[in-house]
Amino acid sequence: MTVFGFALKDQGKWDASIAAWRRAIEVDPKNANSHFGLALKLQSQLDEAIVYYREAIELDPQHASAHLNLGDALNEQKKLDEAIACYRKAIEINPKLAPAYNNLGNALGSKGM
């Protein structure tokens, strides 16, 4: 299901992609990647995306990309302290995740740090 969700997204079929991700979660609610994939597709709906990023992290606390993207969503909502914590966690998990450093720097800059 997860590959199908990405394939539909690549074809520009956003609604079908979201439906595929939701179905994947129904089939296997403990699959962190399904929650993460759905959250990516819901990026324009930040509150809902945040719920799924948090679920992905709960299922797999070592999912660095979920921490990174949760930080991005929180940053968009101007929740800078929470975003900074997410970026730092992403870096702790995967020190080679370059976007986490960039986004951490931007969030710190927004706080005047």
SULCORZI-V674119 format. One record per helix or strand. SS is the DSSP state (h for helix, s for strand). FROM is the first residue (numbers start at 0). TO is the last residue. If there is no record, write none. Layout:
BEGIN
SS	FROM	TO
SS	FROM	TO
END
This chain:
BEGIN
h	1	9
h	13	26
h	31	40
h	45	58
h	63	75
h	79	92
h	97	109
END
